[in-house]
Amino acid sequence: MSDLLQLRDVSLSFKGVKAVNALSFSVATGEICALIGPNGAGKSSLLNVINGVYRADTGDIVFNGARFGAIHPQKAALLGIGRTFQHNALFHRLTVRENVLAGLSRRGTATFLENIFRFGRDGAERRRFIDRADEIIAFLHLDRHAETVVSKLSYGMQKRVDLARALAAAPKLLLLDEPMAGMNQEEKQEMSRVIAEVNRSFGTTIVLIEHDVGIVLNLASHVVVLDYGRKVADGTPDEVRNNPDVIAAYLGTVH
């Protein structure tokens, strides 16, 4: 299996403090890779480097065969890198469908004037986007909420809308920043099943951050452990589970 994503000696500092320290690892096409580690380990900063929110001080990223040291978030999205955030970045006054449609905005080919005056490519493009949004909404079992204003949904359902919006553009790589944060155990198990189904049904390569180690070790096929921006371990769930350094630092008595 080929690698979709490679990080090569990537470093990132904030005011002299290393958030990511000479980090290298690869993510194979079609796998679910989990990043774990304590708060401040550099996990979210790393996702921000991959999708262009931050520019690395040093190092290279290779995505789908293309190498870059820095990339603009819009270019990253067009290349096929999708992203959700730890705190929902949804439009809370818009409906579920409108939020999911927002995830397709960068895929539009109609001009600003065509959109405003509803002529040319606007009509066909709008119908195509609505069909795609409804497909993803149905896949994530959000059908009955399609016309619901997002602010009226539970936090767990909002997380699912955030995932739907990221999926709408059919990304090759999906970066999930704590998709289960704030959920109870039942909601976490359900979201875990949803993520696994996305991976199986669409073949989407997924890199996710999650603090619930039990969930991670059952969901991911590849786990990377970070500590203060350094890589502590990199391997299968069993390899990480049985790594003495990881056990001592992170897992404790978790089975």
Residue pairs with C-beta under 8 A, 6 or more apart in sequence:
1 28
1 29
1 30
1 31
2 28
2 29
3 26
3 27
3 28
3 29
3 62
4 27
4 28
4 29
4 30
4 63
4 64
4 172
4 173
4 205
5 26
5 27
5 50
5 61
5 62
5 63
5 173
5 205
5 207
6 24
6 25
6 26
6 27
6 61
6 62
6 63
7 23
7 24
7 25
7 26
7 46
7 50
7 59
7 60
7 61
8 24
8 59
8 60
8 61
8 62
9 22
9 23
9 24
9 58
9 59
9 60
10 20
10 22
10 23
10 24
10 46
10 49
10 56
10 58
10 59
10 60
10 61
11 18
11 20
11 21
11 22
11 23
11 56
11 57
11 58
11 59
11 229
12 18
12 19
12 20
12 42
12 45
12 46
12 49
12 54
12 56
12 57
12 229
13 19
13 57
18 42
18 228
18 229
19 42
19 45
19 229
20 42
20 45
20 46
20 49
20 56
20 229
21 42
21 228
21 229
21 230
22 58
22 59
22 230
23 42
23 46
23 59
23 226
23 229
23 230
23 231
24 59
24 231
25 224
25 231
25 234
27 33
27 173
27 205
27 207
27 222
28 205
28 222
29 205
30 199
30 203
30 205
31 205
31 206
31 220
31 221
31 222
32 195
32 196
32 199
32 205
32 206
32 208
32 219
32 220
32 221
32 222
33 205
33 206
33 207
33 208
33 220
33 221
33 222
33 223
33 224
34 207
34 208
34 209
34 210
34 216
34 219
34 220
34 222
34 223
34 224
35 43
35 46
35 47
35 207
35 208
35 209
35 223
35 224
35 225
35 226
36 43
36 209
36 210
36 211
36 213
36 216
36 223
36 224
36 225
36 226
36 250
37 43
37 225
37 226
37 227
37 232
37 250
38 227
38 250
40 228
41 226
41 227
41 228
41 229
42 226
42 228
42 229
43 177
43 209
43 226
44 86
44 177
44 209
45 54
45 229
46 226
47 83
47 175
47 177
47 207
47 209
48 54
49 55
49 56
49 61
50 61
50 63
50 76
50 81
50 173
50 175
50 207
51 71
51 73
51 76
51 77
51 81
51 83
51 175
52 70
52 71
52 72
52 73
52 75
52 76
53 73
55 69
55 70
56 69
56 70
59 69
60 67
60 68
60 69
61 67
61 68
61 69
61 71
63 79
63 80
63 81
63 173
64 79
64 80
64 172
66 79
71 79
74 106
77 83
77 106
77 169
77 171
78 106
79 172
80 170
80 171
80 172
80 173
81 171
81 172
81 173
81 175
82 103
82 166
82 167
82 169
82 171
82 173
82 174
82 175
83 166
83 174
83 175
83 177
84 159
84 162
84 163
84 165
84 166
84 174
84 175
84 176
84 177
84 179
85 162
85 177
86 177
86 178
86 181
86 209
88 155
88 158
88 159
88 161
88 162
89 162
90 99
90 150
90 158
90 161
90 162
90 165
91 98
91 99
91 102
91 150
92 149
92 150
92 151
93 149
93 150
93 151
94 102
94 149
94 150
95 146
95 147
95 148
95 149
95 150
96 137
96 142
96 145
96 146
96 147
96 148
96 150
96 153
96 161
96 164
97 130
97 133
97 134
97 137
97 146
97 147
99 150
99 161
99 164
99 165
100 133
100 136
100 137
100 161
100 164
100 165
100 168
101 129
101 130
101 133
101 168
102 165
103 133
103 164
103 165
103 166
103 167
103 168
103 169
104 129
104 132
104 133
104 168
104 169
106 169
107 129
107 169
108 115
108 125
108 129
109 121
109 125
110 120
110 121
110 122
110 125
111 120
111 121
114 120
114 121
114 122
115 122
132 168
133 164
133 168
134 146
136 164
136 167
136 168
137 143
137 146
137 164
139 167
139 201
140 160
140 163
140 164
140 167
140 194
142 157
142 160
142 161
142 164
145 153
145 157
145 161
150 158
150 161
153 161
155 182
155 183
156 182
156 183
156 187
156 190
156 191
159 179
159 180
159 181
159 182
159 183
159 191
160 191
160 194
162 179
163 176
163 179
163 194
163 195
163 198
166 174
166 176
167 174
167 198
167 202
167 204
170 202
171 204
172 204
172 205
173 204
173 205
173 206
173 207
174 198
174 204
174 205
174 206
174 207
175 207
175 208
176 195
176 206
176 207
176 208
176 209
177 208
177 209
178 209
178 210
178 211
179 191
179 195
179 208
179 210
180 187
180 188
180 191
180 192
180 210
180 212
180 215
181 211
183 191
188 212
188 215
189 215
192 215
192 218
192 219
195 206
195 208
195 219
196 219
198 204
198 206
199 205
199 206
208 219
208 220
210 216
210 219
213 250
213 251
213 254
214 254
214 255
216 223
216 237
217 223
217 237
217 240
217 241
218 237
220 237
221 236
221 237
222 234
222 235
222 236
223 233
223 234
223 235
223 236
223 237
223 239
223 240
224 231
224 233
224 234
225 231
225 232
225 233
225 234
225 240
225 243
225 246
225 249
225 250
226 232
227 249
232 243
232 245
232 246
232 249
233 239
233 240
233 243
233 245
233 246
235 243
240 246
241 247
241 251
